[in-house]
Amino acid sequence: MIAALIMAGGESKRMRATLGNSHKSLIPVLGVTMLERNLCKLLSAGFHNIVVAMSEHEPEIALEVETRGRALADVSGATIECFKERQQLGTIGVAREFKDRFDPLLVVNVDNLTALDMKALVAYHQISGAALTVATHFEPLQIPYGEVSISGGRLTRYIEKPVTQTCISSGTYVLGPRALNLIKGDRKTDVPELIDTLLQCGESIAAYQHTAAWIDVNDSIGIEKAERLVSDQFRDFEYWDRTPDCELSALVIHSPSGILVERRAETALRYPGLWDIPGEELRPGVDTPTDAIARKIKEQPGCRNLTPSFLTSFDDLDVSTGKILRHHVFFAHVDEISDSEREVKWIPLDDAGSFHSLSHAAVRALASFRRRL
C-alpha cells in the first residue's frame, strides 16, 4: 500500500525566534498553513493514506490534524493519522515505524513547499527498482564573496558574488522495504546516515531530477519569499491536479471600514452558513473570470462604477460540500458602502484572520490582498 508521511517533528527554533511561538507547520503562507499546503498537495495527487509525524510535545499540530486535516481528508476519501514521537528520531528515523504497513513510502518535509509531481516521483521509484529515491533539483546559490581565477600567479578573472547552480536534495524521498529495514529502531537517524548505510550495503539510490518550483521555509524571511513565490506562480502552487467542480469570480471590496463580507445561507451551494466575500459563479463555456466579476459588480449595491483589478487565483476544497472551487479573485477600493442589509457587514482587515465564521476561501483571498497593500 502506497502512503505519504509528512515530517513535522522538528523543534522549529528558527521560525519561533522570528515569528512567535507557533510551530512552523502551523505558520500560514497566503492564508494556508504549511501543514495544510503539504496535505492538499498529497490529496490533490491522489494519496489516500497520509501520516503526520510530530513531537508529542506539539499538541497544536495534533489538533490541526484532527480538525482541519481530518475534514480535508474525509471529503477526499482519504485517511489521516498522527504519529507522535516520544523522542527525536531525526529527519528519517520515524519512517521505520511503517515498514510493515506501506510499500513504498513517500516522505515530504512540512517546511518544503514545491510544485513537484508527487505521483511521477513515486512511479519513477517503482520503475527504478532502487531502495531509495531522492528528488533532486538545481538551486541557484550565491557565493557571498568575490570569486577569482588565478593562473601563473596572476589574477585573470574577478566575479563579485557569483550565483552558481548546485544540484541539491529537494527534501522529498520514496523509501522501499530495503531502505526502511535498514533504519535502526528507537534511535535518531538522519537522511545522510541512511544514504551512507545504503551505499555501504551496495544498495541502489535513484535520483529523480525535476525542474519544479521549490522553497525551504524556516524563518520569517523564508515566509516572505514563499508568499512571493506562490503568488508569482499561483497556477503551479494553488491549483489542484483534478479539474475543479466549478469556477467563480470573487471580489475583495476595501473601504476605510474594512472588508465587505456577506453571509451565505445554510442551504448555499458553497460555504453554507459562513461569511464570505462577494462572488459570482462562471457559466461553463460562456464566461471568463472578467465577465463574471462584471456581472457581480452590476448586482452589488453601491459598486456599479467600480473598476476591479485581478489579484490571484486558487483552488479551495469546501469541506462542507466536498467540492473543489476555483476562485479568481479581484479587488477594488471604495469610499463607503452601506451595510444596512442584515446579511452584509464590514470587518477590519487586520482582524479577518481571526474572524471564526469566515470561509477558508475568504481568509486566503484577504491574505493575498494584505500582501498587495
Short mmCIF file of the C-alpha atoms (twelve columns), coordinates in Angstrom:
data_MODEL
# 
_entry.id   MODEL 
# 
loop_
_atom_site.group_PDB 
_atom_site.id 
_atom_site.type_symbol 
_atom_site.label_atom_id 
_atom_site.label_alt_id 
_atom_site.label_comp_id 
_atom_site.label_asym_id 
_atom_site.label_seq_id 
_atom_site.Cartn_x 
_atom_site.Cartn_y 
_atom_site.Cartn_z 
_atom_site.pdbx_PDB_model_num 
ATOM 1   C CA . MET A 1   0.000   0.000  0.000   1 
ATOM 2   C CA . ILE A 2   1.386   3.406  -1.022  1 
ATOM 3   C CA . ALA A 3   1.333   6.087  1.659   1 
ATOM 4   C CA . ALA A 4   2.735   9.533  2.340   1 
ATOM 5   C CA . LEU A 5   4.459   10.720 5.503   1 
ATOM 6   C CA . ILE A 6   4.583   14.436 6.334   1 
ATOM 7   C CA . MET A 7   7.548   15.164 8.593   1 
ATOM 8   C CA . ALA A 8   6.643   17.835 11.162  1 
ATOM 9   C CA . GLY A 9   8.733   16.650 14.105  1 
ATOM 10  C CA . GLY A 10  11.392  19.355 14.297  1 
ATOM 11  C CA . GLU A 11  11.591  21.916 17.094  1 
ATOM 12  C CA . SER A 12  11.104  24.872 14.736  1 
ATOM 13  C CA . LYS A 13  13.638  27.005 16.603  1 
ATOM 14  C CA . ARG A 14  14.415  29.431 13.764  1 
ATOM 15  C CA . MET A 15  10.759  30.079 12.970  1 
ATOM 16  C CA . ARG A 16  9.852   30.591 16.609  1 
ATOM 17  C CA . ALA A 17  12.751  33.003 17.027  1 
ATOM 18  C CA . THR A 18  11.361  35.238 14.264  1 
ATOM 19  C CA . LEU A 19  7.575   34.711 14.214  1 
ATOM 20  C CA . GLY A 20  6.451   33.819 17.738  1 
ATOM 21  C CA . ASN A 21  5.642   30.558 19.467  1 
ATOM 22  C CA . SER A 22  3.841   28.596 16.739  1 
ATOM 23  C CA . HIS A 23  5.479   25.586 15.134  1 
ATOM 24  C CA . LYS A 24  6.472   26.273 11.526  1 
ATOM 25  C CA . SER A 25  3.983   23.712 10.248  1 
ATOM 26  C CA . LEU A 26  1.170   25.967 11.525  1 
ATOM 27  C CA . ILE A 27  2.519   29.205 10.016  1 
ATOM 28  C CA . PRO A 28  0.310   30.365 7.117   1 
ATOM 29  C CA . VAL A 29  1.610   31.136 3.655   1 
ATOM 30  C CA . LEU A 30  -1.018  33.348 1.979   1 
ATOM 31  C CA . GLY A 31  -3.659  32.185 4.436   1 
ATOM 32  C CA . VAL A 32  -2.885  28.446 4.325   1 
ATOM 33  C CA . THR A 33  -0.633  26.747 6.880   1 
ATOM 34  C CA . MET A 34  2.379   24.875 5.546   1 
ATOM 35  C CA . LEU A 35  0.913   21.681 7.000   1 
ATOM 36  C CA . GLU A 36  -2.304  22.169 5.044   1 
ATOM 37  C CA . ARG A 37  -0.421  23.071 1.876   1 
ATOM 38  C CA . ASN A 38  1.512   19.810 2.051   1 
ATOM 39  C CA . LEU A 39  -1.619  17.847 2.901   1 
ATOM 40  C CA . CYS A 40  -3.585  19.329 -0.001  1 
ATOM 41  C CA . LYS A 41  -0.659  18.680 -2.331  1 
ATOM 42  C CA . LEU A 42  -0.856  14.993 -1.426  1 
ATOM 43  C CA . LEU A 43  -4.654  14.797 -1.581  1 
ATOM 44  C CA . SER A 44  -4.584  16.538 -4.946  1 
ATOM 45  C CA . ALA A 45  -2.138  13.935 -6.247  1 
ATOM 46  C CA . GLY A 46  -4.430  11.100 -5.111  1 
ATOM 47  C CA . PHE A 47  -2.644  9.851  -1.987  1 
ATOM 48  C CA . HIS A 48  -5.241  8.246  0.286   1 
ATOM 49  C CA . ASN A 49  -3.089  7.136  3.231   1 
ATOM 50  C CA . ILE A 50  -1.371  10.031 4.988   1 
ATOM 51  C CA . VAL A 51  0.541   10.162 8.272   1 
ATOM 52  C CA . VAL A 52  1.780   13.306 10.006  1 
ATOM 53  C CA . ALA A 53  4.818   12.729 12.243  1 
ATOM 54  C CA . MET A 54  5.251   15.212 15.101  1 
ATOM 55  C CA . SER A 55  6.665   15.543 18.571  1 
ATOM 56  C CA . GLU A 56  4.356   14.530 21.406  1 
ATOM 57  C CA . HIS A 57  5.127   17.969 22.834  1 
ATOM 58  C CA . GLU A 58  3.333   19.762 19.984  1 
ATOM 59  C CA . PRO A 59  -0.393  19.318 20.766  1 
ATOM 60  C CA . GLU A 60  -1.336  22.215 18.458  1 
ATOM 61  C CA . ILE A 61  -0.169  20.209 15.441  1 
ATOM 62  C CA . ALA A 62  -2.201  17.192 16.531  1 
ATOM 63  C CA . LEU A 63  -5.259  19.400 16.967  1 
ATOM 64  C CA . GLU A 64  -4.823  20.840 13.474  1 
ATOM 65  C CA . VAL A 65  -4.539  17.343 12.011  1 
ATOM 66  C CA . GLU A 66  -7.616  16.089 13.865  1 
ATOM 67  C CA . THR A 67  -9.767  19.079 12.871  1 
ATOM 68  C CA . ARG A 68  -8.928  20.795 9.595   1 
ATOM 69  C CA . GLY A 69  -6.727  17.952 8.382   1 
ATOM 70  C CA . ARG A 70  -9.330  15.278 9.011   1 
ATOM 71  C CA . ALA A 71  -12.079 17.355 7.406   1 
ATOM 72  C CA . LEU A 72  -9.999  17.714 4.227   1 
ATOM 73  C CA . ALA A 73  -9.066  14.023 4.216   1 
ATOM 74  C CA . ASP A 74  -12.623 12.823 4.835   1 
ATOM 75  C CA . VAL A 75  -14.165 14.699 1.905   1 
ATOM 76  C CA . SER A 76  -11.278 13.468 -0.296  1 
ATOM 77  C CA . GLY A 77  -11.867 9.821  0.607   1 
ATOM 78  C CA . ALA A 78  -8.506  9.607  2.390   1 
ATOM 79  C CA . THR A 79  -7.306  8.585  5.834   1 
ATOM 80  C CA . ILE A 80  -5.030  10.699 8.004   1 
ATOM 81  C CA . GLU A 81  -3.356  9.900  11.300  1 
ATOM 82  C CA . CYS A 82  -0.873  11.419 13.748  1 
ATOM 83  C CA . PHE A 83  2.301   9.696  14.814  1 
ATOM 84  C CA . LYS A 84  3.648   11.303 17.979  1 
ATOM 85  C CA . GLU A 85  7.380   10.896 18.539  1 
ATOM 86  C CA . ARG A 86  8.272   10.359 22.200  1 
ATOM 87  C CA . GLN A 87  11.898  11.100 21.363  1 
ATOM 88  C CA . GLN A 88  13.537  12.833 18.429  1 
ATOM 89  C CA . LEU A 89  14.028  10.315 15.630  1 
ATOM 90  C CA . GLY A 90  15.867  12.579 13.205  1 
ATOM 91  C CA . THR A 91  14.967  13.519 9.654   1 
ATOM 92  C CA . ILE A 92  14.048  9.987  8.543   1 
ATOM 93  C CA . GLY A 93  14.080  7.669  11.587  1 
ATOM 94  C CA . VAL A 94  10.304  7.671  12.094  1 
ATOM 95  C CA . ALA A 95  9.831   6.068  8.658   1 
ATOM 96  C CA . ARG A 96  10.858  2.705  10.113  1 
ATOM 97  C CA . GLU A 97  7.622   2.618  12.115  1 
ATOM 98  C CA . PHE A 98  5.743   1.981  8.859   1 
ATOM 99  C CA . LYS A 99  7.984   -0.660 7.259   1 
ATOM 100 C CA . ASP A 100 5.346   -3.378 7.592   1 
ATOM 101 C CA . ARG A 101 2.415   -1.180 6.541   1 
ATOM 102 C CA . PHE A 102 3.395   0.770  3.461   1 
ATOM 103 C CA . ASP A 103 5.304   -0.032 0.270   1 
ATOM 104 C CA . PRO A 104 6.546   2.341  -0.928  1 
ATOM 105 C CA . LEU A 105 6.513   5.285  1.487   1 
ATOM 106 C CA . LEU A 106 6.670   8.854  0.194   1 
ATOM 107 C CA . VAL A 107 8.298   11.240 2.694   1 
ATOM 108 C CA . VAL A 108 7.866   15.024 2.474   1 
ATOM 109 C CA . ASN A 109 9.053   17.740 4.835   1 
ATOM 110 C CA . VAL A 110 6.485   20.192 6.153   1 
ATOM 111 C CA . ASP A 111 8.847   23.148 5.708   1 
ATOM 112 C CA . ASN A 112 9.304   22.497 1.983   1 
ATOM 113 C CA . LEU A 113 6.778   23.888 -0.488  1 
ATOM 114 C CA . THR A 114 7.045   22.598 -4.025  1 
ATOM 115 C CA . ALA A 115 5.173   22.104 -7.283  1 
ATOM 116 C CA . LEU A 116 6.866   18.702 -7.703  1 
ATOM 117 C CA . ASP A 117 4.720   15.980 -9.305  1 
ATOM 118 C CA . MET A 118 4.496   13.502 -6.421  1 
ATOM 119 C CA . LYS A 119 2.790   10.765 -8.451  1 
ATOM 120 C CA . ALA A 120 5.533   10.900 -11.073 1 
ATOM 121 C CA . LEU A 121 8.182   10.685 -8.351  1 
ATOM 122 C CA . VAL A 122 6.640   7.543  -6.854  1 
ATOM 123 C CA . ALA A 123 6.191   5.985  -10.307 1 
ATOM 124 C CA . TYR A 124 9.856   6.655  -11.098 1 
ATOM 125 C CA . HIS A 125 10.882  4.965  -7.858  1 
ATOM 126 C CA . GLN A 126 8.778   1.882  -8.590  1 
ATOM 127 C CA . ILE A 127 10.237  1.501  -12.071 1 
ATOM 128 C CA . SER A 128 13.836  2.107  -10.930 1 
ATOM 129 C CA . GLY A 129 13.999  -0.829 -8.546  1 
ATOM 130 C CA . ALA A 130 16.039  1.333  -6.170  1 
ATOM 131 C CA . ALA A 131 15.880  1.007  -2.401  1 
ATOM 132 C CA . LEU A 132 15.542  4.774  -2.057  1 
ATOM 133 C CA . THR A 133 14.721  7.579  -4.471  1 
ATOM 134 C CA . VAL A 134 15.731  11.169 -3.748  1 
ATOM 135 C CA . ALA A 135 14.069  14.079 -5.538  1 
ATOM 136 C CA . THR A 136 16.770  16.492 -6.719  1 
ATOM 137 C CA . HIS A 137 16.928  19.828 -8.497  1 
ATOM 138 C CA . PHE A 138 19.343  22.614 -9.333  1 
ATOM 139 C CA . GLU A 139 19.176  25.512 -6.905  1 
ATOM 140 C CA . PRO A 140 20.805  28.916 -7.501  1 
ATOM 141 C CA . LEU A 141 23.202  29.691 -4.648  1 
ATOM 142 C CA . GLN A 142 25.033  32.980 -4.318  1 
ATOM 143 C CA . ILE A 143 28.602  32.976 -3.077  1 
ATOM 144 C CA . PRO A 144 28.924  35.895 -0.614  1 
ATOM 145 C CA . TYR A 145 32.460  36.736 -1.756  1 
ATOM 146 C CA . GLY A 146 34.277  37.770 -4.895  1 
ATOM 147 C CA . GLU A 147 35.343  34.731 -6.930  1 
ATOM 148 C CA . VAL A 148 38.740  34.932 -8.611  1 
ATOM 149 C CA . SER A 149 40.602  32.836 -11.166 1 
ATOM 150 C CA . ILE A 150 44.411  32.679 -10.929 1 
ATOM 151 C CA . SER A 151 46.949  31.464 -13.483 1 
ATOM 152 C CA . GLY A 152 50.691  31.649 -13.049 1 
ATOM 153 C CA . GLY A 153 50.383  33.834 -10.008 1 
ATOM 154 C CA . ARG A 154 48.253  36.359 -11.927 1 
ATOM 155 C CA . LEU A 155 44.597  37.128 -11.354 1 
ATOM 156 C CA . THR A 156 42.795  36.542 -14.653 1 
ATOM 157 C CA . ARG A 157 39.146  36.991 -13.659 1 
ATOM 158 C CA . TYR A 158 37.110  38.544 -10.846 1 
ATOM 159 C CA . ILE A 159 33.359  37.968 -10.379 1 
ATOM 160 C CA . GLU A 160 31.616  39.701 -7.475  1 
ATOM 161 C CA . LYS A 161 29.290  37.374 -5.526  1 
ATOM 162 C CA . PRO A 162 28.537  34.979 -8.396  1 
ATOM 163 C CA . VAL A 163 25.441  32.794 -8.485  1 
ATOM 164 C CA . THR A 164 26.062  29.113 -9.133  1 
ATOM 165 C CA . GLN A 165 23.601  26.320 -9.948  1 
ATOM 166 C CA . THR A 166 24.072  23.489 -7.454  1 
ATOM 167 C CA . CYS A 167 22.280  20.143 -7.560  1 
ATOM 168 C CA . ILE A 168 20.624  19.598 -4.172  1 
ATOM 169 C CA . SER A 169 18.174  17.277 -2.467  1 
ATOM 170 C CA . SER A 170 14.590  18.553 -2.610  1 
ATOM 171 C CA . GLY A 171 13.870  17.038 0.814   1 
ATOM 172 C CA . THR A 172 11.417  14.557 -0.702  1 
ATOM 173 C CA . TYR A 173 12.057  10.820 -0.716  1 
ATOM 174 C CA . VAL A 174 10.490  7.494  -1.630  1 
ATOM 175 C CA . LEU A 175 11.526  4.543  0.515   1 
ATOM 176 C CA . GLY A 176 11.056  0.904  -0.338  1 
ATOM 177 C CA . PRO A 177 11.258  -2.046 2.084   1 
ATOM 178 C CA . ARG A 178 15.042  -2.415 1.759   1 
ATOM 179 C CA . ALA A 179 15.607  1.168  2.854   1 
ATOM 180 C CA . LEU A 180 13.018  1.012  5.626   1 
ATOM 181 C CA . ASN A 181 14.557  -2.170 7.066   1 
ATOM 182 C CA . LEU A 182 17.989  -0.529 7.315   1 
ATOM 183 C CA . ILE A 183 16.725  2.219  9.612   1 
ATOM 184 C CA . LYS A 184 17.539  1.227  13.181  1 
ATOM 185 C CA . GLY A 185 14.635  1.392  15.600  1 
ATOM 186 C CA . ASP A 186 14.257  3.665  18.606  1 
ATOM 187 C CA . ARG A 187 17.148  5.954  17.717  1 
ATOM 188 C CA . LYS A 188 17.768  9.144  15.803  1 
ATOM 189 C CA . THR A 189 18.508  8.623  12.115  1 
ATOM 190 C CA . ASP A 190 19.073  11.421 9.626   1 
ATOM 191 C CA . VAL A 191 18.886  11.134 5.846   1 
ATOM 192 C CA . PRO A 192 22.693  11.346 5.274   1 
ATOM 193 C CA . GLU A 193 23.221  8.396  7.646   1 
ATOM 194 C CA . LEU A 194 20.607  6.298  5.848   1 
ATOM 195 C CA . ILE A 195 22.170  7.084  2.476   1 
ATOM 196 C CA . ASP A 196 25.639  6.139  3.746   1 
ATOM 197 C CA . THR A 197 24.263  2.858  5.110   1 
ATOM 198 C CA . LEU A 198 22.536  2.033  1.827   1 
ATOM 199 C CA . LEU A 199 25.694  2.717  -0.176  1 
ATOM 200 C CA . GLN A 200 27.811  0.616  2.182   1 
ATOM 201 C CA . CYS A 201 25.340  -2.241 1.700   1 
ATOM 202 C CA . GLY A 202 25.600  -1.944 -2.075  1 
ATOM 203 C CA . GLU A 203 22.025  -0.773 -2.470  1 
ATOM 204 C CA . SER A 204 20.998  1.487  -5.334  1 
ATOM 205 C CA . ILE A 205 19.711  5.022  -4.743  1 
ATOM 206 C CA . ALA A 206 17.828  6.684  -7.573  1 
ATOM 207 C CA . ALA A 207 17.889  10.427 -8.217  1 
ATOM 208 C CA . TYR A 208 14.691  11.938 -9.605  1 
ATOM 209 C CA . GLN A 209 15.702  15.221 -11.217 1 
ATOM 210 C CA . HIS A 210 12.983  17.810 -11.690 1 
ATOM 211 C CA . THR A 211 12.585  21.474 -12.532 1 
ATOM 212 C CA . ALA A 212 9.508   22.207 -10.407 1 
ATOM 213 C CA . ALA A 213 9.426   25.293 -8.199  1 
ATOM 214 C CA . TRP A 214 10.669  24.605 -4.665  1 
ATOM 215 C CA . ILE A 215 11.438  26.529 -1.495  1 
ATOM 216 C CA . ASP A 216 12.662  25.676 2.006   1 
ATOM 217 C CA . VAL A 217 10.891  27.759 4.683   1 
ATOM 218 C CA . ASN A 218 12.404  28.081 8.155   1 
ATOM 219 C CA . ASP A 219 12.043  31.687 9.322   1 
ATOM 220 C CA . SER A 220 10.155  34.930 8.737   1 
ATOM 221 C CA . ILE A 221 12.289  35.796 5.704   1 
ATOM 222 C CA . GLY A 222 11.501  32.364 4.283   1 
ATOM 223 C CA . ILE A 223 7.770   33.028 4.728   1 
ATOM 224 C CA . GLU A 224 8.066   36.282 2.772   1 
ATOM 225 C CA . LYS A 225 9.943   34.513 -0.028  1 
ATOM 226 C CA . ALA A 226 7.415   31.674 -0.061  1 
ATOM 227 C CA . GLU A 227 4.479   34.068 -0.350  1 
ATOM 228 C CA . ARG A 228 6.201   35.827 -3.229  1 
ATOM 229 C CA . LEU A 229 6.888   32.510 -4.986  1 
ATOM 230 C CA . VAL A 230 3.345   31.182 -4.510  1 
ATOM 231 C CA . SER A 231 1.851   34.495 -5.628  1 
ATOM 232 C CA . ASP A 232 4.014   34.653 -8.747  1 
ATOM 233 C CA . GLN A 233 3.410   31.000 -9.674  1 
ATOM 234 C CA . PHE A 234 -0.126  30.508 -8.370  1 
ATOM 235 C CA . ARG A 235 -1.075  28.080 -11.144 1 
ATOM 236 C CA . ASP A 236 1.653   25.675 -10.003 1 
ATOM 237 C CA . PHE A 237 1.047   26.012 -6.269  1 
ATOM 238 C CA . GLU A 238 -2.636  26.888 -5.900  1 
ATOM 239 C CA . TYR A 239 -4.397  24.628 -8.416  1 
ATOM 240 C CA . TRP A 240 -5.360  21.037 -7.638  1 
ATOM 241 C CA . ASP A 241 -4.446  18.281 -10.091 1 
ATOM 242 C CA . ARG A 242 -8.062  17.489 -10.920 1 
ATOM 243 C CA . THR A 243 -10.492 19.785 -12.689 1 
ATOM 244 C CA . PRO A 244 -12.443 21.997 -10.265 1 
ATOM 245 C CA . ASP A 245 -16.154 21.344 -9.784  1 
ATOM 246 C CA . CYS A 246 -16.915 24.973 -10.554 1 
ATOM 247 C CA . GLU A 247 -15.217 28.330 -11.029 1 
ATOM 248 C CA . LEU A 248 -16.237 31.683 -9.647  1 
ATOM 249 C CA . SER A 249 -15.007 35.239 -9.540  1 
ATOM 250 C CA . ALA A 250 -14.751 36.815 -6.098  1 
ATOM 251 C CA . LEU A 251 -14.389 40.464 -5.148  1 
ATOM 252 C CA . VAL A 252 -12.434 41.953 -2.256  1 
ATOM 253 C CA . ILE A 253 -14.120 45.303 -1.593  1 
ATOM 254 C CA . HIS A 254 -11.965 47.508 0.618   1 
ATOM 255 C CA . SER A 255 -13.024 50.741 2.317   1 
ATOM 256 C CA . PRO A 256 -11.982 52.740 5.398   1 
ATOM 257 C CA . SER A 257 -14.354 50.471 7.346   1 
ATOM 258 C CA . GLY A 258 -12.551 47.315 6.295   1 
ATOM 259 C CA . ILE A 259 -13.596 44.467 4.005   1 
ATOM 260 C CA . LEU A 260 -17.148 43.767 2.889   1 
ATOM 261 C CA . VAL A 261 -18.379 40.233 3.578   1 
ATOM 262 C CA . GLU A 262 -21.763 38.611 3.113   1 
ATOM 263 C CA . ARG A 263 -23.290 35.674 4.926   1 
ATOM 264 C CA . ARG A 264 -24.063 32.504 2.980   1 
ATOM 265 C CA . ALA A 265 -27.369 30.819 3.706   1 
ATOM 266 C CA . GLU A 266 -27.363 27.436 5.438   1 
ATOM 267 C CA . THR A 267 -28.584 25.954 2.147   1 
ATOM 268 C CA . ALA A 268 -25.959 27.687 -0.008  1 
ATOM 269 C CA . LEU A 269 -24.057 25.632 -2.584  1 
ATOM 270 C CA . ARG A 270 -20.723 26.906 -1.251  1 
ATOM 271 C CA . TYR A 271 -19.538 27.617 2.297   1 
ATOM 272 C CA . PRO A 272 -23.041 27.266 3.810   1 
ATOM 273 C CA . GLY A 273 -23.587 29.300 6.967   1 
ATOM 274 C CA . LEU A 274 -20.267 31.157 6.687   1 
ATOM 275 C CA . TRP A 275 -19.313 34.738 5.905   1 
ATOM 276 C CA . ASP A 276 -17.645 35.099 2.533   1 
ATOM 277 C CA . ILE A 277 -16.550 37.820 0.128   1 
ATOM 278 C CA . PRO A 278 -18.993 38.559 -2.731  1 
ATOM 279 C CA . GLY A 279 -18.704 36.138 -5.633  1 
ATOM 280 C CA . GLU A 280 -20.301 35.115 -8.895  1 
ATOM 281 C CA . GLU A 281 -20.159 31.658 -10.478 1 
ATOM 282 C CA . LEU A 282 -18.823 31.385 -14.022 1 
ATOM 283 C CA . ARG A 283 -21.174 29.915 -16.593 1 
ATOM 284 C CA . PRO A 284 -19.242 26.939 -18.041 1 
ATOM 285 C CA . GLY A 285 -18.086 27.535 -21.582 1 
ATOM 286 C CA . VAL A 286 -19.580 31.040 -21.617 1 
ATOM 287 C CA . ASP A 287 -17.923 33.308 -19.058 1 
ATOM 288 C CA . THR A 288 -14.389 34.438 -18.457 1 
ATOM 289 C CA . PRO A 289 -13.497 35.463 -14.887 1 
ATOM 290 C CA . THR A 290 -13.745 39.096 -16.027 1 
ATOM 291 C CA . ASP A 291 -17.269 38.511 -17.384 1 
ATOM 292 C CA . ALA A 292 -18.429 37.018 -14.095 1 
ATOM 293 C CA . ILE A 293 -16.956 39.773 -11.931 1 
ATOM 294 C CA . ALA A 294 -18.509 42.437 -14.163 1 
ATOM 295 C CA . ARG A 295 -21.896 40.787 -13.675 1 
ATOM 296 C CA . LYS A 296 -21.389 40.660 -9.911  1 
ATOM 297 C CA . ILE A 297 -20.458 44.356 -9.756  1 
ATOM 298 C CA . LYS A 298 -23.670 45.310 -11.522 1 
ATOM 299 C CA . GLU A 299 -25.646 43.401 -8.881  1 
ATOM 300 C CA . GLN A 300 -23.680 44.705 -5.866  1 
ATOM 301 C CA . PRO A 301 -25.299 47.770 -4.253  1 
ATOM 302 C CA . GLY A 302 -23.100 50.868 -4.457  1 
ATOM 303 C CA . CYS A 303 -20.465 49.143 -6.617  1 
ATOM 304 C CA . ARG A 304 -21.681 49.724 -10.156 1 
ATOM 305 C CA . ASN A 305 -18.869 52.160 -11.014 1 
ATOM 306 C CA . LEU A 306 -16.037 50.017 -9.678  1 
ATOM 307 C CA . THR A 307 -13.115 49.024 -11.890 1 
ATOM 308 C CA . PRO A 308 -11.661 45.930 -10.223 1 
ATOM 309 C CA . SER A 309 -8.096  44.648 -10.609 1 
ATOM 310 C CA . PHE A 310 -7.061  40.996 -10.729 1 
ATOM 311 C CA . LEU A 311 -5.434  39.703 -7.535  1 
ATOM 312 C CA . THR A 312 -4.921  35.924 -7.692  1 
ATOM 313 C CA . SER A 313 -6.485  32.539 -8.398  1 
ATOM 314 C CA . PHE A 314 -6.596  29.434 -6.231  1 
ATOM 315 C CA . ASP A 315 -8.485  26.179 -5.754  1 
ATOM 316 C CA . ASP A 316 -10.164 25.620 -2.404  1 
ATOM 317 C CA . LEU A 317 -11.726 22.409 -1.128  1 
ATOM 318 C CA . ASP A 318 -15.018 23.348 0.502   1 
ATOM 319 C CA . VAL A 319 -15.256 20.778 3.312   1 
ATOM 320 C CA . SER A 320 -18.995 21.464 3.687   1 
ATOM 321 C CA . THR A 321 -19.776 20.260 0.178   1 
ATOM 322 C CA . GLY A 322 -16.681 18.293 -0.835  1 
ATOM 323 C CA . LYS A 323 -16.310 20.381 -3.991  1 
ATOM 324 C CA . ILE A 324 -13.167 21.908 -5.444  1 
ATOM 325 C CA . LEU A 325 -13.911 25.566 -6.123  1 
ATOM 326 C CA . ARG A 326 -11.594 27.641 -8.300  1 
ATOM 327 C CA . HIS A 327 -11.614 31.257 -7.168  1 
ATOM 328 C CA . HIS A 328 -10.497 34.090 -9.435  1 
ATOM 329 C CA . VAL A 329 -10.082 36.979 -7.010  1 
ATOM 330 C CA . PHE A 330 -10.347 40.672 -7.905  1 
ATOM 331 C CA . PHE A 331 -10.120 43.712 -5.644  1 
ATOM 332 C CA . ALA A 332 -11.391 47.288 -5.604  1 
ATOM 333 C CA . HIS A 333 -11.319 50.249 -3.216  1 
ATOM 334 C CA . VAL A 334 -14.432 52.270 -2.333  1 
ATOM 335 C CA . ASP A 335 -15.082 55.222 -0.049  1 
ATOM 336 C CA . GLU A 336 -18.014 53.583 1.731   1 
ATOM 337 C CA . ILE A 337 -20.964 51.293 1.144   1 
ATOM 338 C CA . SER A 338 -23.923 50.928 3.459   1 
ATOM 339 C CA . ASP A 339 -24.110 47.656 5.362   1 
ATOM 340 C CA . SER A 340 -27.731 48.118 6.343   1 
ATOM 341 C CA . GLU A 341 -28.561 44.740 4.848   1 
ATOM 342 C CA . ARG A 342 -28.728 42.122 7.600   1 
ATOM 343 C CA . GLU A 343 -26.519 39.611 5.775   1 
ATOM 344 C CA . VAL A 344 -23.730 42.064 4.875   1 
ATOM 345 C CA . LYS A 345 -21.088 43.575 7.162   1 
ATOM 346 C CA . TRP A 346 -17.691 45.248 7.223   1 
ATOM 347 C CA . ILE A 347 -14.860 43.561 9.104   1 
ATOM 348 C CA . PRO A 348 -11.454 45.131 9.879   1 
ATOM 349 C CA . LEU A 349 -8.823  43.774 7.515   1 
ATOM 350 C CA . ASP A 350 -6.353  43.133 10.351  1 
ATOM 351 C CA . ASP A 351 -8.927  41.007 12.206  1 
ATOM 352 C CA . ALA A 352 -10.005 38.950 9.196   1 
ATOM 353 C CA . GLY A 353 -7.695  36.045 10.005  1 
ATOM 354 C CA . SER A 354 -9.278  35.564 13.439  1 
ATOM 355 C CA . PHE A 355 -12.881 36.013 12.311  1 
ATOM 356 C CA . HIS A 356 -14.092 32.500 13.164  1 
ATOM 357 C CA . SER A 357 -17.086 32.428 10.826  1 
ATOM 358 C CA . LEU A 358 -15.157 33.466 7.705   1 
ATOM 359 C CA . SER A 359 -14.876 30.971 4.863   1 
ATOM 360 C CA . HIS A 360 -11.478 29.474 4.207   1 
ATOM 361 C CA . ALA A 361 -11.503 30.937 0.702   1 
ATOM 362 C CA . ALA A 362 -12.123 34.429 2.077   1 
ATOM 363 C CA . VAL A 363 -9.211  34.033 4.506   1 
ATOM 364 C CA . ARG A 364 -6.969  33.124 1.567   1 
ATOM 365 C CA . ALA A 365 -8.197  35.991 -0.596  1 
ATOM 366 C CA . LEU A 366 -7.668  38.518 2.184   1 
ATOM 367 C CA . ALA A 367 -4.173  37.198 2.904   1 
ATOM 368 C CA . SER A 368 -3.256  37.865 -0.726  1 
ATOM 369 C CA . PHE A 369 -4.878  41.283 -0.549  1 
ATOM 370 C CA . ARG A 370 -2.905  42.232 2.596   1 
ATOM 371 C CA . ARG A 371 0.297   41.293 0.824   1 
ATOM 372 C CA . ARG A 372 -0.710  43.505 -2.110  1 
ATOM 373 C CA . LEU A 373 -1.173  46.616 0.064   1 
# 
